[in-house]
C-alpha cells in the first residue's frame, strides 16, 4: 500500500504498491529516500499533515512522517483571504 503525499489531496486513497499515480489527484506516488513508504494519512492541522509509513530498510517497521505545508501555499492562502475580506 502507498498513500498519496499531496497535502491538497483530500481523503487520499491507499493504492497498490505498483501504482505510480494517485487515482484521486494524479500526483506521482513516492517512497521517501527510497526507504519510507507512506501507508495512510493520519490527518493534520494548519501547518502540515502526518502519515503512517513503513520503513522498508527495517522489515516494514512502522513510523510516522510529518509533512509541513509549503510556505508558498500558506502565503497564497493568506493573499486569497485578504482579497476576500477587502
Ligand atoms: Zn492524491
PDB file of the backbone (N, CA, C, O) and the ligand in Angstrom, with CONECT records:
HET     ZN  A 101       1
ATOM      1  N   UNK A   1       0.841  -1.197   0.000  1.00  0.00           N
ATOM      2  CA  UNK A   1       0.000   0.000   0.000  1.00  0.00           C
ATOM      3  C   UNK A   1       0.877   1.248   0.000  1.00  0.00           C
ATOM      4  O   UNK A   1       1.883   1.308   0.707  1.00  0.00           O
ATOM      5  N   UNK A   2       0.497   2.228  -0.783  1.00  0.00           N
ATOM      6  CA  UNK A   2       1.186   3.510  -0.793  1.00  0.00           C
ATOM      7  C   UNK A   2       0.135   4.603  -0.727  1.00  0.00           C
ATOM      8  O   UNK A   2      -0.898   4.530  -1.393  1.00  0.00           O
ATOM      9  N   UNK A   3       0.411   5.626   0.091  1.00  0.00           N
ATOM     10  CA  UNK A   3      -0.544   6.714   0.243  1.00  0.00           C
ATOM     11  C   UNK A   3      -0.031   7.952  -0.500  1.00  0.00           C
ATOM     12  O   UNK A   3       1.176   8.188  -0.570  1.00  0.00           O
ATOM     13  N   UNK A   4      -0.951   8.730  -1.049  1.00  0.00           N
ATOM     14  CA  UNK A   4      -0.627   9.975  -1.735  1.00  0.00           C
ATOM     15  C   UNK A   4      -0.133  11.014  -0.717  1.00  0.00           C
ATOM     16  O   UNK A   4      -0.708  11.149   0.363  1.00  0.00           O
ATOM     17  N   UNK A   5       0.941  11.752  -1.068  1.00  0.00           N
ATOM     18  CA  UNK A   5       1.501  12.758  -0.164  1.00  0.00           C
ATOM     19  C   UNK A   5       1.140  14.186  -0.561  1.00  0.00           C
ATOM     20  O   UNK A   5       1.691  15.134  -0.002  1.00  0.00           O
ATOM     21  N   UNK A   6       0.248  14.356  -1.492  1.00  0.00           N
ATOM     22  CA  UNK A   6      -0.168  15.697  -1.885  1.00  0.00           C
ATOM     23  C   UNK A   6      -1.001  16.309  -0.759  1.00  0.00           C
ATOM     24  O   UNK A   6      -2.083  15.804  -0.457  1.00  0.00           O
ATOM     25  N   UNK A   7      -0.508  17.413  -0.118  1.00  0.00           N
ATOM     26  CA  UNK A   7      -1.242  17.992   1.010  1.00  0.00           C
ATOM     27  C   UNK A   7      -2.631  18.479   0.625  1.00  0.00           C
ATOM     28  O   UNK A   7      -3.502  18.611   1.485  1.00  0.00           O
ATOM     29  N   UNK A   8      -2.845  18.748  -0.659  1.00  0.00           N
ATOM     30  CA  UNK A   8      -4.148  19.239  -1.098  1.00  0.00           C
ATOM     31  C   UNK A   8      -5.097  18.113  -1.484  1.00  0.00           C
ATOM     32  O   UNK A   8      -6.250  18.358  -1.839  1.00  0.00           O
ATOM     33  N   UNK A   9      -4.606  16.876  -1.413  1.00  0.00           N
ATOM     34  CA  UNK A   9      -5.434  15.723  -1.790  1.00  0.00           C
ATOM     35  C   UNK A   9      -6.283  15.315  -0.593  1.00  0.00           C
ATOM     36  O   UNK A   9      -5.751  14.914   0.442  1.00  0.00           O
ATOM     37  N   UNK A  10      -7.586  15.416  -0.732  1.00  0.00           N
ATOM     38  CA  UNK A  10      -8.475  15.096   0.381  1.00  0.00           C
ATOM     39  C   UNK A  10      -8.806  13.610   0.396  1.00  0.00           C
ATOM     40  O   UNK A  10      -9.083  13.012  -0.644  1.00  0.00           O
ATOM     41  N   UNK A  11      -8.775  13.029   1.576  1.00  0.00           N
ATOM     42  CA  UNK A  11      -9.015  11.604   1.754  1.00  0.00           C
ATOM     43  C   UNK A  11      -8.219  10.778   0.742  1.00  0.00           C
ATOM     44  O   UNK A  11      -8.788  10.007  -0.031  1.00  0.00           O
ATOM     45  N   UNK A  12      -6.879  10.955   0.759  1.00  0.00           N
ATOM     46  CA  UNK A  12      -6.066  10.227  -0.234  1.00  0.00           C
ATOM     47  C   UNK A  12      -6.250   8.723  -0.085  1.00  0.00           C
ATOM     48  O   UNK A  12      -6.176   8.192   1.023  1.00  0.00           O
ATOM     49  N   UNK A  13      -6.486   8.040  -1.188  1.00  0.00           N
ATOM     50  CA  UNK A  13      -6.697   6.593  -1.130  1.00  0.00           C
ATOM     51  C   UNK A  13      -5.377   5.856  -0.920  1.00  0.00           C
ATOM     52  O   UNK A  13      -4.323   6.346  -1.324  1.00  0.00           O
ATOM     53  N   UNK A  14      -5.428   4.691  -0.294  1.00  0.00           N
ATOM     54  CA  UNK A  14      -4.256   3.836  -0.219  1.00  0.00           C
ATOM     55  C   UNK A  14      -4.245   2.980  -1.474  1.00  0.00           C
ATOM     56  O   UNK A  14      -5.204   2.271  -1.776  1.00  0.00           O
ATOM     57  N   UNK A  15      -3.137   3.065  -2.198  1.00  0.00           N
ATOM     58  CA  UNK A  15      -3.062   2.425  -3.505  1.00  0.00           C
ATOM     59  C   UNK A  15      -2.083   1.262  -3.478  1.00  0.00           C
ATOM     60  O   UNK A  15      -1.236   1.167  -2.591  1.00  0.00           O
ATOM     61  N   UNK A  16      -2.208   0.393  -4.447  1.00  0.00           N
ATOM     62  CA  UNK A  16      -1.328  -0.771  -4.528  1.00  0.00           C
ATOM     63  C   UNK A  16       0.116  -0.371  -4.731  1.00  0.00           C
ATOM     64  O   UNK A  16       0.402   0.720  -5.226  1.00  0.00           O
ATOM     65  N   UNK A  17       1.040  -1.261  -4.344  1.00  0.00           N
ATOM     66  CA  UNK A  17       2.467  -0.969  -4.425  1.00  0.00           C
ATOM     67  C   UNK A  17       2.934  -0.662  -5.843  1.00  0.00           C
ATOM     68  O   UNK A  17       3.925   0.046  -6.021  1.00  0.00           O
ATOM     69  N   UNK A  18       2.256  -1.170  -6.832  1.00  0.00           N
ATOM     70  CA  UNK A  18       2.693  -0.947  -8.209  1.00  0.00           C
ATOM     71  C   UNK A  18       2.041   0.281  -8.827  1.00  0.00           C
ATOM     72  O   UNK A  18       2.333   0.633  -9.970  1.00  0.00           O
ATOM     73  N   UNK A  19       1.162   0.933  -8.078  1.00  0.00           N
ATOM     74  CA  UNK A  19       0.508   2.131  -8.598  1.00  0.00           C
ATOM     75  C   UNK A  19       1.507   3.277  -8.631  1.00  0.00           C
ATOM     76  O   UNK A  19       2.241   3.486  -7.665  1.00  0.00           O
ATOM     77  N   UNK A  20       1.542   4.023  -9.733  1.00  0.00           N
ATOM     78  CA  UNK A  20       2.516   5.099  -9.891  1.00  0.00           C
ATOM     79  C   UNK A  20       1.895   6.457  -9.592  1.00  0.00           C
ATOM     80  O   UNK A  20       2.566   7.334  -9.048  1.00  0.00           O
ATOM     81  N   UNK A  21       0.640   6.643  -9.934  1.00  0.00           N
ATOM     82  CA  UNK A  21      -0.007   7.931  -9.726  1.00  0.00           C
ATOM     83  C   UNK A  21      -1.253   7.771  -8.852  1.00  0.00           C
ATOM     84  O   UNK A  21      -1.949   6.758  -8.916  1.00  0.00           O
ATOM     85  N   UNK A  22      -1.514   8.790  -8.037  1.00  0.00           N
ATOM     86  CA  UNK A  22      -2.707   8.797  -7.185  1.00  0.00           C
ATOM     87  C   UNK A  22      -3.957   8.806  -8.065  1.00  0.00           C
ATOM     88  O   UNK A  22      -4.056   9.592  -9.006  1.00  0.00           O
ATOM     89  N   UNK A  23      -4.907   7.926  -7.749  1.00  0.00           N
ATOM     90  CA  UNK A  23      -6.133   7.867  -8.555  1.00  0.00           C
ATOM     91  C   UNK A  23      -7.057   9.031  -8.232  1.00  0.00           C
ATOM     92  O   UNK A  23      -8.016   9.286  -8.961  1.00  0.00           O
ATOM     93  N   UNK A  24      -6.771   9.743  -7.137  1.00  0.00           N
ATOM     94  CA  UNK A  24      -7.624  10.845  -6.699  1.00  0.00           C
ATOM     95  C   UNK A  24      -7.189  12.181  -7.306  1.00  0.00           C
ATOM     96  O   UNK A  24      -8.021  12.928  -7.822  1.00  0.00           O
ATOM     97  N   UNK A  25      -5.865  12.488  -7.245  1.00  0.00           N
ATOM     98  CA  UNK A  25      -5.388  13.803  -7.691  1.00  0.00           C
ATOM     99  C   UNK A  25      -4.341  13.711  -8.806  1.00  0.00           C
ATOM    100  O   UNK A  25      -3.986  14.739  -9.382  1.00  0.00           O
ATOM    101  N   UNK A  26      -3.844  12.535  -9.123  1.00  0.00           N
ATOM    102  CA  UNK A  26      -2.882  12.395 -10.212  1.00  0.00           C
ATOM    103  C   UNK A  26      -1.442  12.648  -9.825  1.00  0.00           C
ATOM    104  O   UNK A  26      -0.564  12.606 -10.688  1.00  0.00           O
ATOM    105  N   UNK A  27      -1.161  12.918  -8.524  1.00  0.00           N
ATOM    106  CA  UNK A  27       0.204  13.140  -8.066  1.00  0.00           C
ATOM    107  C   UNK A  27       0.996  11.840  -8.107  1.00  0.00           C
ATOM    108  O   UNK A  27       0.475  10.768  -7.799  1.00  0.00           O
ATOM    109  N   UNK A  28       2.282  11.956  -8.499  1.00  0.00           N
ATOM    110  CA  UNK A  28       3.140  10.780  -8.527  1.00  0.00           C
ATOM    111  C   UNK A  28       3.404  10.315  -7.093  1.00  0.00           C
ATOM    112  O   UNK A  28       3.737  11.125  -6.228  1.00  0.00           O
ATOM    113  N   UNK A  29       3.257   9.029  -6.847  1.00  0.00           N
ATOM    114  CA  UNK A  29       3.476   8.472  -5.510  1.00  0.00           C
ATOM    115  C   UNK A  29       4.967   8.260  -5.289  1.00  0.00           C
ATOM    116  O   UNK A  29       5.679   7.835  -6.199  1.00  0.00           O
ATOM    117  N   UNK A  30       5.441   8.554  -4.082  1.00  0.00           N
ATOM    118  CA  UNK A  30       6.871   8.459  -3.807  1.00  0.00           C
ATOM    119  C   UNK A  30       7.140   7.618  -2.565  1.00  0.00           C
ATOM    120  O   UNK A  30       6.326   7.550  -1.644  1.00  0.00           O
ATOM    121  N   UNK A  31       8.319   6.973  -2.568  1.00  0.00           N
ATOM    122  CA  UNK A  31       8.853   6.338  -1.369  1.00  0.00           C
ATOM    123  C   UNK A  31       9.989   7.248  -0.927  1.00  0.00           C
ATOM    124  O   UNK A  31      10.998   7.360  -1.624  1.00  0.00           O
ATOM    125  N   UNK A  32       9.835   7.908   0.237  1.00  0.00           N
ATOM    126  CA  UNK A  32      10.807   8.909   0.671  1.00  0.00           C
ATOM    127  C   UNK A  32      12.173   8.279   0.923  1.00  0.00           C
ATOM    128  O   UNK A  32      12.289   7.258   1.600  1.00  0.00           O
ATOM    129  N   UNK A  33      13.210   8.915   0.357  1.00  0.00           N
ATOM    130  CA  UNK A  33      14.589   8.431   0.479  1.00  0.00           C
ATOM    131  C   UNK A  33      14.711   6.968   0.068  1.00  0.00           C
ATOM    132  O   UNK A  33      15.599   6.260   0.543  1.00  0.00           O
ATOM    133  N   UNK A  34      13.829   6.517  -0.805  1.00  0.00           N
ATOM    134  CA  UNK A  34      13.795   5.111  -1.212  1.00  0.00           C
ATOM    135  C   UNK A  34      13.702   4.188  -0.003  1.00  0.00           C
ATOM    136  O   UNK A  34      14.208   3.067  -0.044  1.00  0.00           O
ATOM    137  N   UNK A  35      13.076   4.632   1.048  1.00  0.00           N
ATOM    138  CA  UNK A  35      13.066   3.872   2.289  1.00  0.00           C
ATOM    139  C   UNK A  35      11.728   3.920   3.032  1.00  0.00           C
ATOM    140  O   UNK A  35      11.248   2.896   3.519  1.00  0.00           O
ATOM    141  N   UNK A  36      11.136   5.097   3.115  1.00  0.00           N
ATOM    142  CA  UNK A  36       9.901   5.248   3.884  1.00  0.00           C
ATOM    143  C   UNK A  36       8.701   5.310   2.952  1.00  0.00           C
ATOM    144  O   UNK A  36       8.546   6.259   2.184  1.00  0.00           O
ATOM    145  N   UNK A  37       7.861   4.297   3.026  1.00  0.00           N
ATOM    146  CA  UNK A  37       6.686   4.268   2.166  1.00  0.00           C
ATOM    147  C   UNK A  37       5.468   4.717   2.960  1.00  0.00           C
ATOM    148  O   UNK A  37       5.081   4.052   3.921  1.00  0.00           O
ATOM    149  N   UNK A  38       4.852   5.844   2.572  1.00  0.00           N
ATOM    150  CA  UNK A  38       3.651   6.294   3.283  1.00  0.00           C
ATOM    151  C   UNK A  38       2.507   5.310   3.050  1.00  0.00           C
ATOM    152  O   UNK A  38       2.259   4.897   1.916  1.00  0.00           O
ATOM    153  N   UNK A  39       1.816   4.938   4.116  1.00  0.00           N
ATOM    154  CA  UNK A  39       0.734   3.955   4.009  1.00  0.00           C
ATOM    155  C   UNK A  39      -0.625   4.630   4.049  1.00  0.00           C
ATOM    156  O   UNK A  39      -1.497   4.359   3.224  1.00  0.00           O
ATOM    157  N   UNK A  40      -0.791   5.530   5.040  1.00  0.00           N
ATOM    158  CA  UNK A  40      -2.086   6.215   5.096  1.00  0.00           C
ATOM    159  C   UNK A  40      -1.955   7.543   5.828  1.00  0.00           C
ATOM    160  O   UNK A  40      -1.042   7.745   6.628  1.00  0.00           O
ATOM    161  N   UNK A  41      -2.884   8.438   5.537  1.00  0.00           N
ATOM    162  CA  UNK A  41      -2.910   9.749   6.177  1.00  0.00           C
ATOM    163  C   UNK A  41      -3.459   9.616   7.585  1.00  0.00           C
ATOM    164  O   UNK A  41      -4.464   8.942   7.811  1.00  0.00           O
ATOM    165  N   UNK A  42      -2.784  10.272   8.539  1.00  0.00           N
ATOM    166  CA  UNK A  42      -3.268  10.273   9.922  1.00  0.00           C
ATOM    167  C   UNK A  42      -3.972  11.589  10.247  1.00  0.00           C
ATOM    168  O   UNK A  42      -4.383  11.812  11.386  1.00  0.00           O
ATOM    169  N   UNK A  43      -4.107  12.441   9.266  1.00  0.00           N
ATOM    170  CA  UNK A  43      -4.747  13.727   9.474  1.00  0.00           C
ATOM    171  C   UNK A  43      -3.725  14.827   9.653  1.00  0.00           C
ATOM    172  O   UNK A  43      -2.527  14.592   9.490  1.00  0.00           O
ATOM    173  N   UNK A  44      -4.179  16.029   9.987  1.00  0.00           N
ATOM    174  CA  UNK A  44      -3.243  17.128  10.154  1.00  0.00           C
ATOM    175  C   UNK A  44      -3.962  18.406  10.468  1.00  0.00           C
ATOM    176  O   UNK A  44      -5.192  18.467  10.451  1.00  0.00           O
ATOM    177  N   UNK A  45      -3.174  19.448  10.760  1.00  0.00           N
ATOM    178  CA  UNK A  45      -3.742  20.739  11.096  1.00  0.00           C
ATOM    179  C   UNK A  45      -3.333  21.786  10.082  1.00  0.00           C
ATOM    180  O   UNK A  45      -3.136  21.488   8.904  1.00  0.00           O
ATOM    181  N   UNK A  46      -3.207  23.035  10.561  1.00  0.00           N
ATOM    182  CA  UNK A  46      -2.906  24.135   9.665  1.00  0.00           C
ATOM    183  C   UNK A  46      -1.477  24.144   9.147  1.00  0.00           C
ATOM    184  O   UNK A  46      -1.197  24.758   8.118  1.00  0.00           O
ATOM    185  N   UNK A  47      -0.567  23.469   9.848  1.00  0.00           N
ATOM    186  CA  UNK A  47       0.841  23.566   9.468  1.00  0.00           C
ATOM    187  C   UNK A  47       1.365  22.330   8.750  1.00  0.00           C
ATOM    188  O   UNK A  47       2.512  22.321   8.305  1.00  0.00           O
ATOM    189  N   UNK A  48       0.580  21.325   8.633  1.00  0.00           N
ATOM    190  CA  UNK A  48       1.066  20.149   7.923  1.00  0.00           C
ATOM    191  C   UNK A  48       0.221  18.922   8.209  1.00  0.00           C
ATOM    192  O   UNK A  48      -0.795  18.998   8.900  1.00  0.00           O
ATOM    193  N   UNK A  49       0.650  17.799   7.674  1.00  0.00           N
ATOM    194  CA  UNK A  49      -0.081  16.553   7.841  1.00  0.00           C
ATOM    195  C   UNK A  49       0.871  15.476   8.331  1.00  0.00           C
ATOM    196  O   UNK A  49       2.084  15.574   8.147  1.00  0.00           O
ATOM    197  N   UNK A  50       0.318  14.455   8.951  1.00  0.00           N
ATOM    198  CA  UNK A  50       1.134  13.320   9.356  1.00  0.00           C
ATOM    199  C   UNK A  50       0.639  12.071   8.637  1.00  0.00           C
ATOM    200  O   UNK A  50      -0.546  11.929   8.338  1.00  0.00           O
ATOM    201  N   UNK A  51       1.573  11.178   8.371  1.00  0.00           N
ATOM    202  CA  UNK A  51       1.263   9.952   7.663  1.00  0.00           C
ATOM    203  C   UNK A  51       1.889   8.766   8.382  1.00  0.00           C
ATOM    204  O   UNK A  51       3.010   8.848   8.885  1.00  0.00           O
ATOM    205  N   UNK A  52       1.160   7.678   8.422  1.00  0.00           N
ATOM    206  CA  UNK A  52       1.742   6.426   8.883  1.00  0.00           C
ATOM    207  C   UNK A  52       2.563   5.866   7.725  1.00  0.00           C
ATOM    208  O   UNK A  52       2.109   5.853   6.581  1.00  0.00           O
ATOM    209  N   UNK A  53       3.776   5.402   8.033  1.00  0.00           N
ATOM    210  CA  UNK A  53       4.649   4.903   6.979  1.00  0.00           C
ATOM    211  C   UNK A  53       5.334   3.623   7.433  1.00  0.00           C
ATOM    212  O   UNK A  53       5.341   3.290   8.618  1.00  0.00           O
ATOM    213  N   UNK A  54       5.904   2.918   6.479  1.00  0.00           N
ATOM    214  CA  UNK A  54       6.694   1.749   6.838  1.00  0.00           C
ATOM    215  C   UNK A  54       8.124   1.962   6.371  1.00  0.00           C
ATOM    216  O   UNK A  54       8.374   2.521   5.303  1.00  0.00           O
ATOM    217  N   UNK A  55       9.067   1.498   7.209  1.00  0.00           N
ATOM    218  CA  UNK A  55      10.494   1.629   6.923  1.00  0.00           C
ATOM    219  C   UNK A  55      10.946   0.369   6.203  1.00  0.00           C
ATOM    220  O   UNK A  55      11.078  -0.696   6.806  1.00  0.00           O
ATOM    221  N   UNK A  56      11.179   0.508   4.907  1.00  0.00           N
ATOM    222  CA  UNK A  56      11.497  -0.657   4.084  1.00  0.00           C
ATOM    223  C   UNK A  56      12.819  -1.297   4.518  1.00  0.00           C
ATOM    224  O   UNK A  56      12.998  -2.508   4.390  1.00  0.00           O
ATOM    225  N   UNK A  57      13.755  -0.467   5.040  1.00  0.00           N
ATOM    226  CA  UNK A  57      15.058  -0.984   5.473  1.00  0.00           C
ATOM    227  C   UNK A  57      14.980  -1.736   6.806  1.00  0.00           C
ATOM    228  O   UNK A  57      15.915  -2.441   7.185  1.00  0.00           O
ATOM    229  N   UNK A  58      13.861  -1.577   7.507  1.00  0.00           N
ATOM    230  CA  UNK A  58      13.725  -2.241   8.810  1.00  0.00           C
ATOM    231  C   UNK A  58      12.561  -3.220   8.818  1.00  0.00           C
ATOM    232  O   UNK A  58      11.770  -3.261   9.760  1.00  0.00           O
ATOM    233  N   UNK A  59      12.472  -3.997   7.766  1.00  0.00           N
ATOM    234  CA  UNK A  59      11.425  -5.027   7.680  1.00  0.00           C
ATOM    235  C   UNK A  59      10.033  -4.457   7.895  1.00  0.00           C
ATOM    236  O   UNK A  59       9.230  -4.998   8.656  1.00  0.00           O
ATOM    237  N   UNK A  60       9.764  -3.353   7.207  1.00  0.00           N
ATOM    238  CA  UNK A  60       8.433  -2.738   7.214  1.00  0.00           C
ATOM    239  C   UNK A  60       7.988  -2.282   8.611  1.00  0.00           C
ATOM    240  O   UNK A  60       6.795  -2.245   8.913  1.00  0.00           O
ATOM    241  N   UNK A  61       8.972  -1.935   9.459  1.00  0.00           N
ATOM    242  CA  UNK A  61       8.633  -1.371  10.765  1.00  0.00           C
ATOM    243  C   UNK A  61       7.886  -0.051  10.554  1.00  0.00           C
ATOM    244  O   UNK A  61       8.244   0.743   9.684  1.00  0.00           O
ATOM    245  N   UNK A  62       6.846   0.170  11.360  1.00  0.00           N
ATOM    246  CA  UNK A  62       6.037   1.370  11.157  1.00  0.00           C
ATOM    247  C   UNK A  62       6.697   2.618  11.744  1.00  0.00           C
ATOM    248  O   UNK A  62       7.370   2.546  12.772  1.00  0.00           O
ATOM    249  N   UNK A  63       6.503   3.741  11.094  1.00  0.00           N
ATOM    250  CA  UNK A  63       6.985   5.023  11.590  1.00  0.00           C
ATOM    251  C   UNK A  63       5.998   6.098  11.140  1.00  0.00           C
ATOM    252  O   UNK A  63       5.023   5.805  10.449  1.00  0.00           O
ATOM    253  N   UNK A  64       6.253   7.325  11.532  1.00  0.00           N
ATOM    254  CA  UNK A  64       5.348   8.423  11.182  1.00  0.00           C
ATOM    255  C   UNK A  64       6.116   9.488  10.404  1.00  0.00           C
ATOM    256  O   UNK A  64       7.218   9.879  10.790  1.00  0.00           O
ATOM    257  N   UNK A  65       5.531   9.945   9.322  1.00  0.00           N
ATOM    258  CA  UNK A  65       6.111  11.039   8.534  1.00  0.00           C
ATOM    259  C   UNK A  65       5.339  12.307   8.878  1.00  0.00           C
ATOM    260  O   UNK A  65       4.108  12.327   8.841  1.00  0.00           O
ATOM    261  N   UNK A  66       6.070  13.360   9.210  1.00  0.00           N
ATOM    262  CA  UNK A  66       5.425  14.660   9.407  1.00  0.00           C
ATOM    263  C   UNK A  66       5.746  15.535   8.208  1.00  0.00           C
ATOM    264  O   UNK A  66       6.909  15.710   7.843  1.00  0.00           O
ATOM    265  N   UNK A  67       4.725  16.068   7.615  1.00  0.00           N
ATOM    266  CA  UNK A  67       4.899  16.901   6.427  1.00  0.00           C
ATOM    267  C   UNK A  67       4.448  18.314   6.770  1.00  0.00           C
ATOM    268  O   UNK A  67       3.356  18.520   7.299  1.00  0.00           O
ATOM    269  N   UNK A  68       5.301  19.283   6.464  1.00  0.00           N
ATOM    270  CA  UNK A  68       4.938  20.660   6.747  1.00  0.00           C
ATOM    271  C   UNK A  68       4.430  21.323   5.475  1.00  0.00           C
ATOM    272  O   UNK A  68       5.034  21.183   4.412  1.00  0.00           O
ATOM    273  N   UNK A  69       3.344  22.029   5.581  1.00  0.00           N
ATOM    274  CA  UNK A  69       2.765  22.694   4.420  1.00  0.00           C
ATOM    275  C   UNK A  69       3.752  23.723   3.888  1.00  0.00           C
ATOM    276  O   UNK A  69       4.305  24.507   4.659  1.00  0.00           O
ATOM    277  N   UNK A  70       3.979  23.727   2.579  1.00  0.00           N
ATOM    278  CA  UNK A  70       4.935  24.684   1.999  1.00  0.00           C
ATOM    279  C   UNK A  70       4.544  26.125   2.288  1.00  0.00           C
ATOM    280  O   UNK A  70       3.369  26.489   2.249  1.00  0.00           O
ATOM    281  N   UNK A  71       5.564  26.943   2.579  1.00  0.00           N
ATOM    282  CA  UNK A  71       5.349  28.361   2.885  1.00  0.00           C
ATOM    283  C   UNK A  71       4.593  29.060   1.761  1.00  0.00           C
ATOM    284  O   UNK A  71       3.744  29.915   2.014  1.00  0.00           O
ATOM    285  N   UNK A  72       4.900  28.697   0.537  1.00  0.00           N
ATOM    286  CA  UNK A  72       4.297  29.341  -0.632  1.00  0.00           C
ATOM    287  C   UNK A  72       2.779  29.180  -0.610  1.00  0.00           C
ATOM    288  O   UNK A  72       2.041  30.121  -0.901  1.00  0.00           O
ATOM    289  N   UNK A  73       2.324  27.976  -0.261  1.00  0.00           N
ATOM    290  CA  UNK A  73       0.881  27.738  -0.257  1.00  0.00           C
ATOM    291  C   UNK A  73       0.192  28.554   0.825  1.00  0.00           C
ATOM    292  O   UNK A  73      -0.914  29.061   0.634  1.00  0.00           O
ATOM    293  N   UNK A  74       0.872  28.675   1.979  1.00  0.00           N
ATOM    294  CA  UNK A  74       0.269  29.452   3.064  1.00  0.00           C
ATOM    295  C   UNK A  74       0.168  30.916   2.667  1.00  0.00           C
ATOM    296  O   UNK A  74      -0.832  31.576   2.948  1.00  0.00           O
ATOM    297  N   UNK A  75       1.222  31.426   2.006  1.00  0.00           N
ATOM    298  CA  UNK A  75       1.200  32.818   1.556  1.00  0.00           C
ATOM    299  C   UNK A  75       0.074  33.031   0.555  1.00  0.00           C
ATOM    300  O   UNK A  75      -0.634  34.037   0.601  1.00  0.00           O
ATOM    301  N   UNK A  76      -0.082  32.069  -0.350  1.00  0.00           N
ATOM    302  CA  UNK A  76      -1.145  32.172  -1.350  1.00  0.00           C
ATOM    303  C   UNK A  76      -2.508  32.169  -0.667  1.00  0.00           C
ATOM    304  O   UNK A  76      -3.395  32.938  -1.037  1.00  0.00           O
ATOM    305  N   UNK A  77      -2.672  31.304   0.327  1.00  0.00           N
ATOM    306  CA  UNK A  77      -3.941  31.232   1.046  1.00  0.00           C
ATOM    307  C   UNK A  77      -4.199  32.530   1.802  1.00  0.00           C
ATOM    308  O   UNK A  77      -5.335  32.992   1.907  1.00  0.00           O
ATOM    309  N   UNK A  78      -3.113  33.110   2.329  1.00  0.00           N
ATOM    310  CA  UNK A  78      -3.222  34.361   3.063  1.00  0.00           C
ATOM    311  C   UNK A  78      -3.660  35.491   2.137  1.00  0.00           C
ATOM    312  O   UNK A  78      -4.527  36.292   2.486  1.00  0.00           O
ATOM    313  N   UNK A  79      -3.048  35.548   0.943  1.00  0.00           N
ATOM    314  CA  UNK A  79      -3.419  36.564  -0.038  1.00  0.00           C
ATOM    315  C   UNK A  79      -4.876  36.399  -0.460  1.00  0.00           C
ATOM    316  O   UNK A  79      -5.604  37.377  -0.628  1.00  0.00           O
ATOM    317  N   UNK A  80      -5.281  35.156  -0.626  1.00  0.00           N
ATOM    318  CA  UNK A  80      -6.647  34.872  -1.018  1.00  0.00           C
ATOM    319  C   UNK A  80      -7.615  35.372   0.056  1.00  0.00           C
ATOM    320  O   UNK A  80      -8.656  35.956  -0.243  1.00  0.00           O
ATOM    321  N   UNK A  81      -7.238  35.122   1.321  1.00  0.00           N
ATOM    322  CA  UNK A  81      -8.082  35.544   2.428  1.00  0.00           C
ATOM    323  C   UNK A  81      -8.191  37.063   2.478  1.00  0.00           C
ATOM    324  O   UNK A  81      -9.251  37.614   2.776  1.00  0.00           O
ATOM    325  N   UNK A  82      -7.062  37.741   2.178  1.00  0.00           N
ATOM    326  CA  UNK A  82      -7.064  39.197   2.199  1.00  0.00           C
ATOM    327  C   UNK A  82      -7.965  39.738   1.103  1.00  0.00           C
ATOM    328  O   UNK A  82      -8.703  40.701   1.309  1.00  0.00           O
ATOM    329  N   UNK A  83      -7.897  39.103  -0.075  1.00  0.00           N
ATOM    330  CA  UNK A  83      -8.704  39.567  -1.193  1.00  0.00           C
ATOM    331  C   UNK A  83     -10.196  39.412  -0.869  1.00  0.00           C
ATOM    332  O   UNK A  83     -11.009  40.275  -1.201  1.00  0.00           O
ATOM    333  N   UNK A  84     -10.535  38.303  -0.220  1.00  0.00           N
ATOM    334  CA  UNK A  84     -11.947  38.043   0.099  1.00  0.00           C
ATOM    335  C   UNK A  84     -12.508  39.054   1.106  1.00  0.00           C
ATOM    336  O   UNK A  84     -13.684  39.414   1.058  1.00  0.00           O
ATOM    337  N   UNK A  85     -11.631  39.506   2.026  1.00  0.00           N
ATOM    338  CA  UNK A  85     -12.115  40.417   3.057  1.00  0.00           C
ATOM    339  C   UNK A  85     -12.083  41.878   2.591  1.00  0.00           C
ATOM    340  O   UNK A  85     -12.699  42.745   3.209  1.00  0.00           O
ATOM    341  N   UNK A  86     -11.354  42.143   1.487  1.00  0.00           N
ATOM    342  CA  UNK A  86     -11.195  43.526   1.027  1.00  0.00           C
ATOM    343  C   UNK A  86     -12.524  44.077   0.466  1.00  0.00           C
ATOM    344  O   UNK A  86     -12.581  45.228   0.032  1.00  0.00           O
TER     345      UNK A  86
HETATM  346 ZN    ZN A 101      -3.780  12.261  -4.213  1.00  0.00          ZN
END
